[in-house]
Amino acid sequence: MVQDTDTEAIQRRIVELQVEHRDLDQIIDMLTAQPGFDQLQVRRLKKRKLQIKDSITLLQIQLEPDIPA
């Protein structure tokens, strides 16, 4: 079971990751709007964005209470 302090820490981390995810989205949009953008850089940013999304999902799962079978 997740303690209250742990829950707060997890929720803060989720918010931090969501902000980073949103920032990466904006950066990717700006880069791809430029002619001759660096495709490798965009690919790396998209990969990081996906990793962040996965981290958010894992943290959200930790917050959900166990449901008896």
N, CA, C and O atoms as a Tripos MOL2 file, in Angstrom:
@<TRIPOS>MOLECULE
protein
  276   275    69     0     0
PROTEIN
NO_CHARGES

@<TRIPOS>ATOM
      1 N           0.8430   -1.1880    0.0000 N.3       1 MET1
      2 CA          0.0000    0.0000    0.0000 C.3       1 MET1
      3 C           0.8820    1.2420    0.0000 C.2       1 MET1
      4 O           1.9050    1.2720    0.6840 O.2       1 MET1
      5 N           0.5120    2.2340   -0.7330 N.am      2 VAL2
      6 CA          1.2730    3.4700   -0.8570 C.3       2 VAL2
      7 C           0.9150    4.4000    0.2950 C.2       2 VAL2
      8 O          -0.2640    4.6560    0.5400 O.2       2 VAL2
      9 N           1.9250    4.9120    1.0100 N.am      3 GLN3
     10 CA          1.7190    5.8500    2.1140 C.3       3 GLN3
     11 C           1.3140    7.2120    1.5710 C.2       3 GLN3
     12 O           1.5000    7.4940    0.3870 O.2       3 GLN3
     13 N           0.7530    8.0700    2.4490 N.am      4 ASP4
     14 CA          0.3190    9.4040    2.0280 C.3       4 ASP4
     15 C           1.4790   10.2350    1.4970 C.2       4 ASP4
     16 O           1.3400   10.9090    0.4760 O.2       4 ASP4
     17 N           2.6340   10.1970    2.1840 N.am      5 THR5
     18 CA          3.7870   10.9830    1.7200 C.3       5 THR5
     19 C           4.2860   10.4550    0.3850 C.2       5 THR5
     20 O           4.7130   11.2200   -0.4790 O.2       5 THR5
     21 N           4.2270    9.1370    0.2260 N.am      6 ASP6
     22 CA          4.6110    8.5450   -1.0540 C.3       6 ASP6
     23 C           3.6380    8.9720   -2.1530 C.2       6 ASP6
     24 O           4.0480    9.2710   -3.2750 O.2       6 ASP6
     25 N           2.3680    8.9970   -1.8270 N.am      7 THR7
     26 CA          1.3470    9.3980   -2.7940 C.3       7 THR7
     27 C           1.5840   10.8300   -3.2550 C.2       7 THR7
     28 O           1.5000   11.1240   -4.4470 O.2       7 THR7
     29 N           1.8780   11.7110   -2.3200 N.am      8 GLU8
     30 CA          2.1410   13.1040   -2.6720 C.3       8 GLU8
     31 C           3.3760   13.2270   -3.5530 C.2       8 GLU8
     32 O           3.3840   13.9930   -4.5170 O.2       8 GLU8
     33 N           4.4170   12.4730   -3.2210 N.am      9 ALA9
     34 CA          5.6520   12.5030   -4.0140 C.3       9 ALA9
     35 C           5.3980   11.9820   -5.4240 C.2       9 ALA9
     36 O           5.9090   12.5310   -6.4010 O.2       9 ALA9
     37 N           4.6090   10.9250   -5.5190 N.am     10 ILE10
     38 CA          4.2880   10.3490   -6.8320 C.3      10 ILE10
     39 C           3.4620   11.3480   -7.6450 C.2      10 ILE10
     40 O           3.7030   11.5270   -8.8390 O.2      10 ILE10
     41 N           2.4990   11.9910   -7.0070 N.am     11 GLN11
     42 CA          1.6690   12.9650   -7.7150 C.3      11 GLN11
     43 C           2.5000   14.1500   -8.1950 C.2      11 GLN11
     44 O           2.2930   14.6470   -9.3020 O.2      11 GLN11
     45 N           3.4430   14.6060   -7.3630 N.am     12 ARG12
     46 CA          4.3250   15.7040   -7.7800 C.3      12 ARG12
     47 C           5.1710   15.2870   -8.9740 C.2      12 ARG12
     48 O           5.3470   16.0560   -9.9190 O.2      12 ARG12
     49 N           5.6890   14.0700   -8.9250 N.am     13 ARG13
     50 CA          6.5190   13.5700  -10.0230 C.3      13 ARG13
     51 C           5.7060   13.4580  -11.3100 C.2      13 ARG13
     52 O           6.2070   13.7640  -12.3920 O.2      13 ARG13
     53 N           4.4660   13.0250  -11.1960 N.am     14 ILE14
     54 CA          3.5930   12.9290  -12.3670 C.3      14 ILE14
     55 C           3.4070   14.3080  -12.9920 C.2      14 ILE14
     56 O           3.4750   14.4520  -14.2130 O.2      14 ILE14
     57 N           3.1740   15.3140  -12.1620 N.am     15 VAL15
     58 CA          2.9860   16.6770  -12.6700 C.3      15 VAL15
     59 C           4.2630   17.1630  -13.3570 C.2      15 VAL15
     60 O           4.2020   17.7630  -14.4310 O.2      15 VAL15
     61 N           5.4190   16.9040  -12.7380 N.am     16 GLU16
     62 CA          6.6950   17.2920  -13.3430 C.3      16 GLU16
     63 C           6.8730   16.6460  -14.7120 C.2      16 GLU16
     64 O           7.2770   17.3020  -15.6720 O.2      16 GLU16
     65 N           6.5700   15.3630  -14.7890 N.am     17 LEU17
     66 CA          6.7120   14.6450  -16.0530 C.3      17 LEU17
     67 C           5.7170   15.1420  -17.0940 C.2      17 LEU17
     68 O           6.0470   15.2240  -18.2770 O.2      17 LEU17
     69 N           4.5070   15.4720  -16.6660 N.am     18 GLN18
     70 CA          3.5140   15.9970  -17.6030 C.3      18 GLN18
     71 C           3.9630   17.3310  -18.1870 C.2      18 GLN18
     72 O           3.7520   17.5970  -19.3710 O.2      18 GLN18
     73 N           4.5820   18.1690  -17.3590 N.am     19 VAL19
     74 CA          5.0920   19.4550  -17.8410 C.3      19 VAL19
     75 C           6.2200   19.2160  -18.8400 C.2      19 VAL19
     76 O           6.2680   19.8500  -19.8940 O.2      19 VAL19
     77 N           7.1270   18.3010  -18.5050 N.am     20 GLU20
     78 CA          8.2290   17.9910  -19.4240 C.3      20 GLU20
     79 C           7.6960   17.4250  -20.7420 C.2      20 GLU20
     80 O           8.2020   17.7610  -21.8130 O.2      20 GLU20
     81 N           6.6890   16.5780  -20.6650 N.am     21 HIS21
     82 CA          6.0720   15.9830  -21.8500 C.3      21 HIS21
     83 C           5.4710   17.0700  -22.7440 C.2      21 HIS21
     84 O           5.6490   17.0580  -23.9620 O.2      21 HIS21
     85 N           4.7580   18.0080  -22.1200 N.am     22 ARG22
     86 CA          4.1350   19.1060  -22.8550 C.3      22 ARG22
     87 C           5.2030   20.0110  -23.4840 C.2      22 ARG22
     88 O           5.0560   20.4530  -24.6240 O.2      22 ARG22
     89 N           6.2750   20.2810  -22.7330 N.am     23 ASP23
     90 CA          7.3710   21.1020  -23.2540 C.3      23 ASP23
     91 C           8.0310   20.4370  -24.4600 C.2      23 ASP23
     92 O           8.3250   21.0960  -25.4570 O.2      23 ASP23
     93 N           8.2590   19.1420  -24.3640 N.am     24 LEU24
     94 CA          8.8600   18.4140  -25.4900 C.3      24 LEU24
     95 C           7.9540   18.4730  -26.7150 C.2      24 LEU24
     96 O           8.4300   18.6020  -27.8420 O.2      24 LEU24
     97 N           6.6710   18.3810  -26.4900 N.am     25 ASP25
     98 CA          5.7020   18.4600  -27.5860 C.3      25 ASP25
     99 C           5.8330   19.7980  -28.3130 C.2      25 ASP25
    100 O           5.8310   19.8480  -29.5430 O.2      25 ASP25
    101 N           5.9460   20.8720  -27.5470 N.am     26 GLN26
    102 CA          6.0900   22.2040  -28.1410 C.3      26 GLN26
    103 C           7.4160   22.3380  -28.8870 C.2      26 GLN26
    104 O           7.4680   22.9240  -29.9680 O.2      26 GLN26
    105 N           8.4750   21.7980  -28.3120 N.am     27 ILE27
    106 CA          9.7930   21.8640  -28.9610 C.3      27 ILE27
    107 C           9.7750   21.0970  -30.2720 C.2      27 ILE27
    108 O          10.2960   21.5700  -31.2820 O.2      27 ILE27
    109 N           9.1770   19.9150  -30.2560 N.am     28 ILE28
    110 CA          9.0860   19.0990  -31.4710 C.3      28 ILE28
    111 C           8.2950   19.8400  -32.5450 C.2      28 ILE28
    112 O           8.6820   19.8460  -33.7130 O.2      28 ILE28
    113 N           7.1880   20.4650  -32.1480 N.am     29 ASP29
    114 CA          6.3870   21.2340  -33.1060 C.3      29 ASP29
    115 C           7.1870   22.3810  -33.7110 C.2      29 ASP29
    116 O           7.1190   22.6220  -34.9160 O.2      29 ASP29
    117 N           7.9480   23.0890  -32.8720 N.am     30 MET30
    118 CA          8.7520   24.2120  -33.3700 C.3      30 MET30
    119 C           9.8430   23.7240  -34.3250 C.2      30 MET30
    120 O          10.0830   24.3320  -35.3680 O.2      30 MET30
    121 N          10.4950   22.6310  -33.9620 N.am     31 LEU31
    122 CA         11.5830   22.1160  -34.8030 C.3      31 LEU31
    123 C          11.0660   21.6390  -36.1610 C.2      31 LEU31
    124 O          11.6700   21.9150  -37.1980 O.2      31 LEU31
    125 N           9.9500   20.9270  -36.1410 N.am     32 THR32
    126 CA          9.4370   20.3770  -37.3970 C.3      32 THR32
    127 C           8.8340   21.4570  -38.2920 C.2      32 THR32
    128 O           8.6450   21.2370  -39.4880 O.2      32 THR32
    129 N           8.5340   22.6120  -37.7240 N.am     33 ALA33
    130 CA          8.0100   23.7220  -38.5300 C.3      33 ALA33
    131 C           9.1200   24.4140  -39.3210 C.2      33 ALA33
    132 O           8.8390   25.1410  -40.2730 O.2      33 ALA33
    133 N          10.3660   24.1950  -38.9370 N.am     34 GLN34
    134 CA         11.4980   24.8180  -39.6130 C.3      34 GLN34
    135 C          11.9050   23.9760  -40.8220 C.2      34 GLN34
    136 O          11.9100   22.7470  -40.7530 O.2      34 GLN34
    137 N          12.2370   24.6240  -41.9030 N.am     35 PRO35
    138 CA         12.7160   23.8570  -43.0650 C.3      35 PRO35
    139 C          14.0920   23.2620  -42.7700 C.2      35 PRO35
    140 O          14.9430   23.9070  -42.1580 O.2      35 PRO35
    141 N          14.2900   22.0500  -43.2050 N.am     36 GLY36
    142 CA         15.5740   21.3760  -43.0240 C.3      36 GLY36
    143 C          15.8730   21.0450  -41.5760 C.2      36 GLY36
    144 O          17.0270   21.1010  -41.1500 O.2      36 GLY36
    145 N          14.8370   20.6970  -40.8080 N.am     37 PHE37
    146 CA         15.0410   20.3840  -39.3910 C.3      37 PHE37
    147 C          15.8430   19.0880  -39.2310 C.2      37 PHE37
    148 O          15.8720   18.2420  -40.1240 O.2      37 PHE37
    149 N          16.4840   18.9590  -38.0830 N.am     38 ASP38
    150 CA         17.3180   17.8000  -37.7690 C.3      38 ASP38
    151 C          16.4190   16.6210  -37.3840 C.2      38 ASP38
    152 O          15.8720   16.5820  -36.2820 O.2      38 ASP38
    153 N          16.2740   15.6760  -38.2920 N.am     39 GLN39
    154 CA         15.3750   14.5430  -38.0630 C.3      39 GLN39
    155 C          15.8520   13.6590  -36.9180 C.2      39 GLN39
    156 O          15.0370   13.0970  -36.1870 O.2      39 GLN39
    157 N          17.1630   13.5340  -36.7590 N.am     40 LEU40
    158 CA         17.7050   12.7170  -35.6700 C.3      40 LEU40
    159 C          17.3450   13.3320  -34.3170 C.2      40 LEU40
    160 O          16.9490   12.6210  -33.3930 O.2      40 LEU40
    161 N          17.4810   14.6260  -34.2070 N.am     41 GLN41
    162 CA         17.1350   15.3100  -32.9660 C.3      41 GLN41
    163 C          15.6480   15.1480  -32.6540 C.2      41 GLN41
    164 O          15.2690   14.8920  -31.5110 O.2      41 GLN41
    165 N          14.8210   15.2980  -33.6680 N.am     42 VAL42
    166 CA         13.3710   15.1440  -33.4710 C.3      42 VAL42
    167 C          13.0530   13.7130  -33.0570 C.2      42 VAL42
    168 O          12.2200   13.4990  -32.1760 O.2      42 VAL42
    169 N          13.6900   12.7480  -33.6680 N.am     43 ARG43
    170 CA         13.4730   11.3380  -33.3170 C.3      43 ARG43
    171 C          13.8430   11.0860  -31.8550 C.2      43 ARG43
    172 O          13.1260   10.3880  -31.1400 O.2      43 ARG43
    173 N          14.9650   11.6570  -31.4180 N.am     44 ARG44
    174 CA         15.3950   11.4910  -30.0230 C.3      44 ARG44
    175 C          14.4130   12.1460  -29.0610 C.2      44 ARG44
    176 O          14.1040   11.5910  -28.0070 O.2      44 ARG44
    177 N          13.9270   13.3200  -29.4250 N.am     45 LEU45
    178 CA         12.9590   14.0030  -28.5760 C.3      45 LEU45
    179 C          11.6540   13.2150  -28.4870 C.2      45 LEU45
    180 O          11.0440   13.1370  -27.4210 O.2      45 LEU45
    181 N          11.2320   12.6380  -29.5960 N.am     46 LYS46
    182 CA         10.0130   11.8260  -29.5910 C.3      46 LYS46
    183 C          10.1960   10.5750  -28.7390 C.2      46 LYS46
    184 O           9.2730   10.1540  -28.0420 O.2      46 LYS46
    185 N          11.3840    9.9840  -28.7950 N.am     47 LYS47
    186 CA         11.6720    8.8070  -27.9780 C.3      47 LYS47
    187 C          11.6310    9.1790  -26.4990 C.2      47 LYS47
    188 O          11.0750    8.4370  -25.6880 O.2      47 LYS47
    189 N          12.2160   10.3210  -26.1430 N.am     48 ARG48
    190 CA         12.1940   10.7930  -24.7560 C.3      48 ARG48
    191 C          10.7620   11.0620  -24.3110 C.2      48 ARG48
    192 O          10.3850   10.7510  -23.1810 O.2      48 ARG48
    193 N           9.9710   11.6420  -25.2060 N.am     49 LYS49
    194 CA          8.5700   11.9330  -24.9090 C.3      49 LYS49
    195 C           7.8010   10.6430  -24.6130 C.2      49 LYS49
    196 O           6.9750   10.6040  -23.7010 O.2      49 LYS49
    197 N           8.0720    9.6020  -25.3780 N.am     50 LEU50
    198 CA          7.4270    8.3060  -25.1640 C.3      50 LEU50
    199 C           7.8640    7.6890  -23.8320 C.2      50 LEU50
    200 O           7.0490    7.0980  -23.1240 O.2      50 LEU50
    201 N           9.1420    7.8250  -23.4940 N.am     51 GLN51
    202 CA          9.6410    7.3180  -22.2090 C.3      51 GLN51
    203 C           8.9450    8.0270  -21.0460 C.2      51 GLN51
    204 O           8.5850    7.4050  -20.0460 O.2      51 GLN51
    205 N           8.7660    9.3300  -21.1990 N.am     52 ILE52
    206 CA          8.0870   10.0950  -20.1600 C.3      52 ILE52
    207 C           6.6440    9.6220  -20.0160 C.2      52 ILE52
    208 O           6.1480    9.4620  -18.9010 O.2      52 ILE52
    209 N           5.9780    9.4030  -21.1320 N.am     53 LYS53
    210 CA          4.5880    8.9230  -21.1170 C.3      53 LYS53
    211 C           4.5000    7.5760  -20.3930 C.2      53 LYS53
    212 O           3.5880    7.3520  -19.5960 O.2      53 LYS53
    213 N           5.4510    6.6850  -20.6760 N.am     54 ASP54
    214 CA          5.4760    5.3840  -20.0030 C.3      54 ASP54
    215 C           5.7090    5.5440  -18.5020 C.2      54 ASP54
    216 O           5.0940    4.8410  -17.6990 O.2      54 ASP54
    217 N           6.5900    6.4600  -18.1230 N.am     55 SER55
    218 CA          6.8610    6.7100  -16.7040 C.3      55 SER55
    219 C           5.6120    7.2360  -16.0050 C.2      55 SER55
    220 O           5.3030    6.8260  -14.8860 O.2      55 SER55
    221 N           4.8990    8.1380  -16.6590 N.am     56 ILE56
    222 CA          3.6640    8.6790  -16.0940 C.3      56 ILE56
    223 C           2.6610    7.5550  -15.8670 C.2      56 ILE56
    224 O           2.0260    7.4850  -14.8150 O.2      56 ILE56
    225 N           2.5230    6.6870  -16.8430 N.am     57 THR57
    226 CA          1.5770    5.5650  -16.7360 C.3      57 THR57
    227 C           1.9420    4.6560  -15.5670 C.2      57 THR57
    228 O           1.0670    4.2510  -14.8010 O.2      57 THR57
    229 N           3.2260    4.3320  -15.4240 N.am     58 LEU58
    230 CA          3.6620    3.4660  -14.3220 C.3      58 LEU58
    231 C           3.4000    4.1150  -12.9660 C.2      58 LEU58
    232 O           2.9810    3.4400  -12.0250 O.2      58 LEU58
    233 N           3.6400    5.4050  -12.8640 N.am     59 LEU59
    234 CA          3.3780    6.1030  -11.6060 C.3      59 LEU59
    235 C           1.8860    6.1460  -11.2960 C.2      59 LEU59
    236 O           1.4850    5.9960  -10.1420 O.2      59 LEU59
    237 N           1.0640    6.3490  -12.3210 N.am     60 GLN60
    238 CA         -0.3870    6.3760  -12.1070 C.3      60 GLN60
    239 C          -0.8960    5.0180  -11.6470 C.2      60 GLN60
    240 O          -1.8250    4.9390  -10.8430 O.2      60 GLN60
    241 N          -0.2980    3.9630  -12.1480 N.am     61 ILE61
    242 CA         -0.6840    2.6060  -11.7260 C.3      61 ILE61
    243 C          -0.3810    2.4150  -10.2450 C.2      61 ILE61
    244 O          -1.1450    1.7630   -9.5340 O.2      61 ILE61
    245 N           0.7450    2.9880   -9.7710 N.am     62 GLN62
    246 CA          1.1030    2.8750   -8.3570 C.3      62 GLN62
    247 C           0.0700    3.5560   -7.4560 C.2      62 GLN62
    248 O          -0.1210    3.1500   -6.3100 O.2      62 GLN62
    249 N          -0.5900    4.5840   -7.9740 N.am     63 LEU63
    250 CA         -1.5590    5.3210   -7.1720 C.3      63 LEU63
    251 C          -2.9170    4.6170   -7.0810 C.2      63 LEU63
    252 O          -3.6930    4.8740   -6.1610 O.2      63 LEU63
    253 N          -3.1960    3.7340   -8.0310 N.am     64 GLU64
    254 CA         -4.4820    3.0400   -8.0340 C.3      64 GLU64
    255 C          -4.5130    1.9700   -6.9540 C.2      64 GLU64
    256 O          -3.5750    1.1830   -6.8310 O.2      64 GLU64
    257 N          -5.5810    1.9350   -6.1770 N.am     65 PRO65
    258 CA         -5.6670    0.9030   -5.1400 C.3      65 PRO65
    259 C          -5.8570   -0.4830   -5.7640 C.2      65 PRO65
    260 O          -6.4450   -0.6290   -6.8360 O.2      65 PRO65
    261 N          -5.3500   -1.4750   -5.0710 N.am     66 ASP66
    262 CA         -5.5330   -2.8460   -5.5560 C.3      66 ASP66
    263 C          -7.0030   -3.2300   -5.4470 C.2      66 ASP66
    264 O          -7.6630   -2.9880   -4.4370 O.2      66 ASP66
    265 N          -7.4830   -3.8320   -6.5120 N.am     67 ILE67
    266 CA         -8.8830   -4.2630   -6.5450 C.3      67 ILE67
    267 C          -8.9080   -5.7720   -6.3060 C.2      67 ILE67
    268 O          -8.2910   -6.5300   -7.0540 O.2      67 ILE67
    269 N          -9.6210   -6.2100   -5.2620 N.am     68 PRO68
    270 CA         -9.6710   -7.6550   -5.0050 C.3      68 PRO68
    271 C         -10.2970   -8.4200   -6.1650 C.2      68 PRO68
    272 O         -11.2420   -7.9490   -6.7970 O.2      68 PRO68
    273 N          -9.7680   -9.5830   -6.4300 N.am     69 ALA69
    274 CA        -10.2520  -10.3880   -7.5520 C.3      69 ALA69
    275 C         -11.5880  -10.9950   -7.2810 C.2      69 ALA69
    276 O         -12.1290  -11.7020   -8.1320 O.2      69 ALA69
@<TRIPOS>BOND
     1     1     2 1
     2     2     3 1
     3     3     4 2
     4     3     5 am
     5     5     6 1
     6     6     7 1
     7     7     8 2
     8     7     9 am
     9     9    10 1
    10    10    11 1
    11    11    12 2
    12    11    13 am
    13    13    14 1
    14    14    15 1
    15    15    16 2
    16    15    17 am
    17    17    18 1
    18    18    19 1
    19    19    20 2
    20    19    21 am
    21    21    22 1
    22    22    23 1
    23    23    24 2
    24    23    25 am
    25    25    26 1
    26    26    27 1
    27    27    28 2
    28    27    29 am
    29    29    30 1
    30    30    31 1
    31    31    32 2
    32    31    33 am
    33    33    34 1
    34    34    35 1
    35    35    36 2
    36    35    37 am
    37    37    38 1
    38    38    39 1
    39    39    40 2
    40    39    41 am
    41    41    42 1
    42    42    43 1
    43    43    44 2
    44    43    45 am
    45    45    46 1
    46    46    47 1
    47    47    48 2
    48    47    49 am
    49    49    50 1
    50    50    51 1
    51    51    52 2
    52    51    53 am
    53    53    54 1
    54    54    55 1
    55    55    56 2
    56    55    57 am
    57    57    58 1
    58    58    59 1
    59    59    60 2
    60    59    61 am
    61    61    62 1
    62    62    63 1
    63    63    64 2
    64    63    65 am
    65    65    66 1
    66    66    67 1
    67    67    68 2
    68    67    69 am
    69    69    70 1
    70    70    71 1
    71    71    72 2
    72    71    73 am
    73    73    74 1
    74    74    75 1
    75    75    76 2
    76    75    77 am
    77    77    78 1
    78    78    79 1
    79    79    80 2
    80    79    81 am
    81    81    82 1
    82    82    83 1
    83    83    84 2
    84    83    85 am
    85    85    86 1
    86    86    87 1
    87    87    88 2
    88    87    89 am
    89    89    90 1
    90    90    91 1
    91    91    92 2
    92    91    93 am
    93    93    94 1
    94    94    95 1
    95    95    96 2
    96    95    97 am
    97    97    98 1
    98    98    99 1
    99    99   100 2
   100    99   101 am
   101   101   102 1
   102   102   103 1
   103   103   104 2
   104   103   105 am
   105   105   106 1
   106   106   107 1
   107   107   108 2
   108   107   109 am
   109   109   110 1
   110   110   111 1
   111   111   112 2
   112   111   113 am
   113   113   114 1
   114   114   115 1
   115   115   116 2
   116   115   117 am
   117   117   118 1
   118   118   119 1
   119   119   120 2
   120   119   121 am
   121   121   122 1
   122   122   123 1
   123   123   124 2
   124   123   125 am
   125   125   126 1
   126   126   127 1
   127   127   128 2
   128   127   129 am
   129   129   130 1
   130   130   131 1
   131   131   132 2
   132   131   133 am
   133   133   134 1
   134   134   135 1
   135   135   136 2
   136   135   137 am
   137   137   138 1
   138   138   139 1
   139   139   140 2
   140   139   141 am
   141   141   142 1
   142   142   143 1
   143   143   144 2
   144   143   145 am
   145   145   146 1
   146   146   147 1
   147   147   148 2
   148   147   149 am
   149   149   150 1
   150   150   151 1
   151   151   152 2
   152   151   153 am
   153   153   154 1
   154   154   155 1
   155   155   156 2
   156   155   157 am
   157   157   158 1
   158   158   159 1
   159   159   160 2
   160   159   161 am
   161   161   162 1
   162   162   163 1
   163   163   164 2
   164   163   165 am
   165   165   166 1
   166   166   167 1
   167   167   168 2
   168   167   169 am
   169   169   170 1
   170   170   171 1
   171   171   172 2
   172   171   173 am
   173   173   174 1
   174   174   175 1
   175   175   176 2
   176   175   177 am
   177   177   178 1
   178   178   179 1
   179   179   180 2
   180   179   181 am
   181   181   182 1
   182   182   183 1
   183   183   184 2
   184   183   185 am
   185   185   186 1
   186   186   187 1
   187   187   188 2
   188   187   189 am
   189   189   190 1
   190   190   191 1
   191   191   192 2
   192   191   193 am
   193   193   194 1
   194   194   195 1
   195   195   196 2
   196   195   197 am
   197   197   198 1
   198   198   199 1
   199   199   200 2
   200   199   201 am
   201   201   202 1
   202   202   203 1
   203   203   204 2
   204   203   205 am
   205   205   206 1
   206   206   207 1
   207   207   208 2
   208   207   209 am
   209   209   210 1
   210   210   211 1
   211   211   212 2
   212   211   213 am
   213   213   214 1
   214   214   215 1
   215   215   216 2
   216   215   217 am
   217   217   218 1
   218   218   219 1
   219   219   220 2
   220   219   221 am
   221   221   222 1
   222   222   223 1
   223   223   224 2
   224   223   225 am
   225   225   226 1
   226   226   227 1
   227   227   228 2
   228   227   229 am
   229   229   230 1
   230   230   231 1
   231   231   232 2
   232   231   233 am
   233   233   234 1
   234   234   235 1
   235   235   236 2
   236   235   237 am
   237   237   238 1
   238   238   239 1
   239   239   240 2
   240   239   241 am
   241   241   242 1
   242   242   243 1
   243   243   244 2
   244   243   245 am
   245   245   246 1
   246   246   247 1
   247   247   248 2
   248   247   249 am
   249   249   250 1
   250   250   251 1
   251   251   252 2
   252   251   253 am
   253   253   254 1
   254   254   255 1
   255   255   256 2
   256   255   257 am
   257   257   258 1
   258   258   259 1
   259   259   260 2
   260   259   261 am
   261   261   262 1
   262   262   263 1
   263   263   264 2
   264   263   265 am
   265   265   266 1
   266   266   267 1
   267   267   268 2
   268   267   269 am
   269   269   270 1
   270   270   271 1
   271   271   272 2
   272   271   273 am
   273   273   274 1
   274   274   275 1
   275   275   276 2
@<TRIPOS>SUBSTRUCTURE
     1 MET1         2 RESIDUE 1 A MET
     2 VAL2         6 RESIDUE 1 A VAL
     3 GLN3        10 RESIDUE 1 A GLN
     4 ASP4        14 RESIDUE 1 A ASP
     5 THR5        18 RESIDUE 1 A THR
     6 ASP6        22 RESIDUE 1 A ASP
     7 THR7        26 RESIDUE 1 A THR
     8 GLU8        30 RESIDUE 1 A GLU
     9 ALA9        34 RESIDUE 1 A ALA
    10 ILE10       38 RESIDUE 1 A ILE
    11 GLN11       42 RESIDUE 1 A GLN
    12 ARG12       46 RESIDUE 1 A ARG
    13 ARG13       50 RESIDUE 1 A ARG
    14 ILE14       54 RESIDUE 1 A ILE
    15 VAL15       58 RESIDUE 1 A VAL
    16 GLU16       62 RESIDUE 1 A GLU
    17 LEU17       66 RESIDUE 1 A LEU
    18 GLN18       70 RESIDUE 1 A GLN
    19 VAL19       74 RESIDUE 1 A VAL
    20 GLU20       78 RESIDUE 1 A GLU
    21 HIS21       82 RESIDUE 1 A HIS
    22 ARG22       86 RESIDUE 1 A ARG
    23 ASP23       90 RESIDUE 1 A ASP
    24 LEU24       94 RESIDUE 1 A LEU
    25 ASP25       98 RESIDUE 1 A ASP
    26 GLN26      102 RESIDUE 1 A GLN
    27 ILE27      106 RESIDUE 1 A ILE
    28 ILE28      110 RESIDUE 1 A ILE
    29 ASP29      114 RESIDUE 1 A ASP
    30 MET30      118 RESIDUE 1 A MET
    31 LEU31      122 RESIDUE 1 A LEU
    32 THR32      126 RESIDUE 1 A THR
    33 ALA33      130 RESIDUE 1 A ALA
    34 GLN34      134 RESIDUE 1 A GLN
    35 PRO35      138 RESIDUE 1 A PRO
    36 GLY36      142 RESIDUE 1 A GLY
    37 PHE37      146 RESIDUE 1 A PHE
    38 ASP38      150 RESIDUE 1 A ASP
    39 GLN39      154 RESIDUE 1 A GLN
    40 LEU40      158 RESIDUE 1 A LEU
    41 GLN41      162 RESIDUE 1 A GLN
    42 VAL42      166 RESIDUE 1 A VAL
    43 ARG43      170 RESIDUE 1 A ARG
    44 ARG44      174 RESIDUE 1 A ARG
    45 LEU45      178 RESIDUE 1 A LEU
    46 LYS46      182 RESIDUE 1 A LYS
    47 LYS47      186 RESIDUE 1 A LYS
    48 ARG48      190 RESIDUE 1 A ARG
    49 LYS49      194 RESIDUE 1 A LYS
    50 LEU50      198 RESIDUE 1 A LEU
    51 GLN51      202 RESIDUE 1 A GLN
    52 ILE52      206 RESIDUE 1 A ILE
    53 LYS53      210 RESIDUE 1 A LYS
    54 ASP54      214 RESIDUE 1 A ASP
    55 SER55      218 RESIDUE 1 A SER
    56 ILE56      222 RESIDUE 1 A ILE
    57 THR57      226 RESIDUE 1 A THR
    58 LEU58      230 RESIDUE 1 A LEU
    59 LEU59      234 RESIDUE 1 A LEU
    60 GLN60      238 RESIDUE 1 A GLN
    61 ILE61      242 RESIDUE 1 A ILE
    62 GLN62      246 RESIDUE 1 A GLN
    63 LEU63      250 RESIDUE 1 A LEU
    64 GLU64      254 RESIDUE 1 A GLU
    65 PRO65      258 RESIDUE 1 A PRO
    66 ASP66      262 RESIDUE 1 A ASP
    67 ILE67      266 RESIDUE 1 A ILE
    68 PRO68      270 RESIDUE 1 A PRO
    69 ALA69      274 RESIDUE 1 A ALA
